[in-house]
Amino acid sequence: MRIISGKYKRRTISPPRNLPVRPTTDMAKESLFNILGNYFDFTGKQALDLFAGTGNISYEFVSRGCKTVTAVDKDYGCTKFINTTGQKLEMVELDVVRFDVFQFLKSTKKKYDIIFADPPYQLTNILEIYKLVFEYNLLNSDGWLIIEHPEEVSFAEAANFYEHRKYGRVNFSFFNA
């Protein structure tokens, strides 16, 4: 796994094999950030990475200049790895939270410019992520929510749905505030 662009470009991250994760592929991640880069100047933005896993997406947000990046995952091994990696790279913008994502969405008082969610594909309530983000008004004006999901999940009929993109077996649905 590598950081594609920005301050930490070409840094390689080697997570332990025993983490319960399915990292976003480099190809899909590069495509995602190409899309986001056409709409956002990351400088000064606040990003939220839900189901952060290895921190793959969080590191990319920090590297590209986000003011704050909050990485949320309930797995101790994941949050420990993200914290350790962030400290090694001196990523002071990175805030790691060990918490259940759904409870976090219901309790946070912050708003974000970009929210990225990469839940486990076997999760049965993926649609709830979208609902909670908009119910609790967690996006700043012109903010975006991106959910990575399996092909059989569709958000096409959801309010605020913007577009769907597919890269191999990776599917992204985009929503804007």
N, C-alpha and C positions, 0 to 999 in steps of 0.2 A: 504494500500500500504506500502511495506517495502523495505528497502535497503538490498539486498541479501548478499553482500560480501564486504570485504575490511575494510577500516578505520571506516566506519559508519555502519558496519554490524548490522542488526537487528533493526535499527532505523525505527520507524513507522512514516509515513508521512500521514497526514489527510487533504487532500484538501477540500475546500468548495464544496458543492454539486452543486452550480450554475455555475461552470466553463463549457464551451462548449467543453468537452473532452471525449475521449474514451481511457483511459490509457491501455497500453500494460499489459496483464495479467501477474501475477507473474510467472506462469508456462512458458509462452512464453519468458518472460524476462530472466528467469534463463537459459533456453535453448539457447537463443541468446548469453548470456555472457559465457556460456560453450564453444560454438563454437569460439567466439572471443578470449577467454582465451587460446585456443589451438594454435592460430596464433599470438597473440600479448602479449608482456609484456607492460602493460598499462603505466608503469612508464615513464614519460617524453613525452607521446604522446599528440597530440592536437586533440580534438574531437569537432564535430559540431552536435548539436541536432536540427533538423528542425521540425517545428510544435511541439514545446517542451511541450505544454499543461501543465501538472502538474510538469514537470521537472523530472519525474520518471526515465528516461534513463540518463539524465544529472547527477543526484545524484549518480547513479551507476558508471558512468565514473569517477567522482571525487573521490568517495570512493575507487576505484581500483587503483588510483595513476596517473591519467592523469595530465599533466602539466597545460593545459588549456582546459576548456570546455565552448563552446559558445552555449547558448540556445536561439533559435530564435522562436518567436511567435508574431503574430500581435494583439492578444487579451490582453487588458490591465489587466484584472483580472488574467490571466495566468502568465504574466510576473511579476506582483506584488507578486503573491503567490510564484513563484520561487525565486525572490529576497529575500523575507522575510524568506523563508525556508533556503536559502543559507546563509543568515546572522546569523540566529539562530544556524546553524551547523558550522559556521565559515569556510565556503567553499570559501577561497580566490581565488581558481582556477576557480570559476564559473563566467562567464560574461553573463549577460542576456541582450538580444537585442529585443526591441519591434519594429518589422518591418515585412513587407510582405516578406515571404520566397523567392518568385521568384525574387523580387527586390534585396533582400540581396544577392542571388546567382550571380546576374548580377553585383553587385557593390563591393563585398568583394575582397580584394587583398591578403587575407590569403590563405594558403594551409593547409590541414588537413590530419591526418593519418587515421581517422575514421569519416565518415559522416553517421549519422542515420537520416532517415526521416520517420515520422509517420503521413502522411497527413490524413485529413478527408476522409473516404472511399467514400463519395459522390462526392469528387473532380473529375472533368472531365478531368483535365490535369495532372494526376499523372505522365505520361510518360515524361513530360517536366522537372521534377526534375532530372531524369537521364541525359537527354540531356544537361541541363545547367551545371551540375557538370563536365561533360566531355568536353563540349564546352569551358568552362572557366578554365579548367585544375585546379580544386580545390583540387585534391588529391595529396599528396606527393607520391613519389615512393613507391610501395608496399602498398599503402593506399587502404582502402575498403569503398565502399558505400553500405549501407543496407537500403532498402525501405520496410516498412511494408505496405501491400496493401490487398484489397479484392481479393477473389479467381478468379474473372472474369478478373482481370488484369494480363497480362503475359509479362514478359520481356525476355523470353527464346530466342528470336531472336536478342536481342540487343547485340551490341559489348560490350566487357568487362564483359558480364554476366558470373557468376561463378556457382551459384547454387540457387535452390529454396528449401525452407523448410516450412513445414506446421505444426502448433501446434494448434489443435482444429480449431477455425475459424480465427486464425492469420496466415498470410502468410508473409514470408520474402524472398526477392530476394537480392542476394549478387553479388556485382561487384567488380573487382579489377583493379587497375591502371596498 
